[in-house]
Amino acid sequence: MTHLFLAFVTLTPSANAQDLVGTTVTADYGAVGICDLTATVVDPGVEFVGAGPGFCMAGPTPRLDVDVTSTTVRWDFTAVQDFGFGSASASWLWMLDINPTCPDGSTGYIRGITNVTTTLGATEWVPSQVAFTDHTVELIGHPSSLGGDGNLRTNIGEYIEVELDLACPLTVEVNGSCPGQMTFDVYGVTPFGQVGVGVAPALGSDVISAGPCAGLVTGLGGATPAYVFTDGDGDGEIHLSPNVTTTYCGQYVQVIDRTTCTISNVEQF
């Protein structure tokens, strides 16, 4: 194995690998696109106050507030109300356009739901009635499946809060002058996972021949596997400050997430 890095200096990771603050999100009710509300996320602060009329809910009662933070969406109910679903499962409340900002300026996505908490009655709504895509969260109403009637009742002071597991695309940034000390920053790593680093004299389509990602096509030609690094603190980032020798100036580098077998962009030393 050829050693690329002669010395390593670990850099301090950024505070937030991905963040919704400052982005624009859309709240919706029922059928998407009919009655929606858009706001810029601020924290602290509630983005959608008294959202009932804006959602085209009948009558002037405000009914609910919707708050978005760096990683959560919370619906607070401010009125007693029955939402009718009959015996069918249907979309209830939405949060759309969830596009977290990543440290390198790219747009992140929802990797999963970390936690759901609610004070609604167990025959009205339960935490399993949440669905998500890369950029949306959907609350589903189906009270008849929970032993209740066809109406989903909310009471004053009840809430639903969804904590999002946000992630960034796997990217690598290389900065500095070669030869010499350069910075090597990787974002979008599976928390506590490993990345493999490949270095090559040319661009190409090398295929990884062994290991957990055998068969994966890279963007390198004539690559040498250099090192494997671990995201030891689970923040989804790896930061290094290597001394790079003249031998590698002008060569190309790419990283592979060994958990998801995704590959990063290609950068040049």
N, C-alpha and C positions, 0 to 999 in steps of 0.2 A: 504494500500500500504506500503510495507516495504521500508524504506529509506536506500539505499546503501551508499550514499555519505554524510559524516558529514560536509564537507566544500568544497568549490569550489574556485579554482583560475584559471582564464582564462589566457591562454598562448597566446603569439603573433603568429599569423598564418604565414606560409611561404609566400614569395612574389609571387610565381607562383605555382598554384595548379597543372598545367600541362604545358609542354613546349616541343617544337620541336627542340630547339637548342641542338646540339650535337647528334641528331638522324640522321639516314640515310634515305633519301627519293628518290623516283624515279619519273622522269618526262617522259612523253610519248606523242606521237602524233598519232592520228588515231587508228589503231588496237593495243591493248595492247600486249606488248611482242615482237613486231617486231623491232622497233627502239626505245630504251629507254636509258635514261641517269641517272646515280646515283651519288649522292653527299651527303656529311655531311653538315647539316644546321649550318651556322655561321651567327651571327648578331652583327654588320653590315657586309654586304658582299652579293654579288649576286652569287648564287650557279651555275646557268647555263647561261653562257654568249655566245651570238652568237650560239644559240642552233639549228638553222635550219639544217645545215648539219648533226649534230648528230641525229636529228630526221628523217633523210633520206628524207628531203625535197629536191626536185630537184634543182640543181645548187649550187654554192658556197656561195650565199648571206647569212649572219648570220640570218637575219629575226626577231629574237626575243630573249629576255633575260627572264629568269624565276628566281624570287627571293622568298625565303621562310624565314619567320621570326618565332618568337615564336608561333604566332597564325594566320598568314596570308600566302596566296600564291598569287603572282602577276606576270602576264604575260605582259611584255613591248614589244611592236612591234617596230622594228627598220627599217622596209622597207615597201614600198607599195607592197601589194601582194593580189591576189585573191585566196581564198580557195574554190574549187568547191564542191557543195553539190547537185546540181540539185534541184529537188522538194522534196527530202527526208530529214528526220532528221537523223543525224549521229553523232557519237563521234568525237570530234575535238581535244581537248587538255586534258591531264590527269595529276594528281599528285597522285602517288601511295605510298604505304608503309608509310602512315601517322600514326606513332606510338608514340604519346607523352609520355614523361617520367613523371611519377607521383612521389610525394614526398616519398612514401614508396617503390619506386623501381619497382612498377608494370607498366604495359603498359596501357595507356589510349586509348581513341577512339574519333571519331567525333560525338558529340551529335546533332549538327545542324550547319546551316550557319547563322552567326550573321548579316552579311552585304555583299552586292556585289556592287562594284562601277565600272563604265566603261566610257570611252570616245568614244567608238565606236558608229557609227551612229545607230539610232533606227531602220533602215531598214536592218542593218547588223547583230546585236546581241543585246540581252537584258538580264538583270540580272536573269530573270526567267529560262534561259536555262542553269541551273546548277543542277547537280545531285550529290549525295554523298552516300557513305556507311560508315561503321564504320571506314574504313582506307583509303578511296579513295575520290577524288574530280574529277568530270568529267564536262568539258565544252562541250555543245552540239551545233552543228551548224545546223541551219535551216532557212537561210535568206529568202527563198521564203514565209515562213509563216508570215513574218514581212512586206510584201509588196514590198520586193526587188526582185532581180533576183536570180538565183541559185548560185551566187558567193558571198562569204563573204569576203569583202575587208577590209584589215587593212592598216592604214596609219602610217607614221613615228610619233612617240610620243604618239600614242594611247595605252591604257592599259586596262586590266581587273584585278581587285583585289578582292579576296574572303577572308573574315574574318571568321575564324572557331570558333565554340563553342566547345572547347575540354573538355572532362570530364574524370574522373578516375573511375575505379570500386569502389564500396562501400567497404571500408576496415576499420577495427578498429585495432589499435595497443595499447597494454597495457604494460607498463614498470614500473619497480620499485619493491620494496620489500613489501610484505604483512605480517603483518599489517604495515600501515604507508602511507605516501604520495606516490601516483603513478601517472604516466602520462597516459592520456586517449585521443588518437588522432584518429579522424574519418575523412576519406577522401572520396571524390566522392559523397558528399551530393548534392541533388538538391539545387541550389543557392536560399537562403532565405527560404529553406524548413525546415522540422522538421525530426528528427530521434527519434524513440523509442528505449529504451535500455531495454533488457531483461537479467535477471540473473538467473542461475539455478545451482543446485547441481550436475547435470549430463548432459551428451550429450544425445540427443534424437531426437524426431520429433514432438514436441508440435505444435499444430495448434492455430493460433491467433483467438480468439473467437469473437472479437468485434473491432470496429474502422474502419478506412479507408482501412486496409489491412486484414480484417477478412477472414479467410480461408487459409491464407498463412502458409505454413509449415516451421518451423524454425529448427535449429540444436540443440535445447535445450530440456532437459527433466525436467519437474517439475519447469518450469520457473516462476519467479515473475517479472511483469513489474516494472521497477525501476523508470525511469524518461523519460521525453520527452525534447529534446533540440532543439533549433532553430539556424540555420545558419544566425545569425543576420547581418553579413556584406556581405553575398552573395558570399564568395570566395570558397564555396564548401567544407569547412573544419570546424571541431569543435575540439577545444583543451581545455582540462580540466586537472586540477591537484587535484584529490580528495584524501582525507584521508579515507582509507579503513580499516574497523574494522576486528578483528580476525574472526568474524562470516563468512565473505565472502572469506577468504583465501582458495584457491583451487577450488572455484566455477568458473563457465563459464559465459562469457558475449558475447552478440551478439547485433548488432544494425539493425534496419529496417528503410529504407527511407520511410516515410509516404506519400510521393508524388508519387513515382514510385513503391512502394511495392517490392523493391529489398532488399535482406538481405546480410549482411556482412559475413566474415569469423567469426569463433568462437575463442575467446581467453580465457585464464585462469588467474585469479588473483593469 
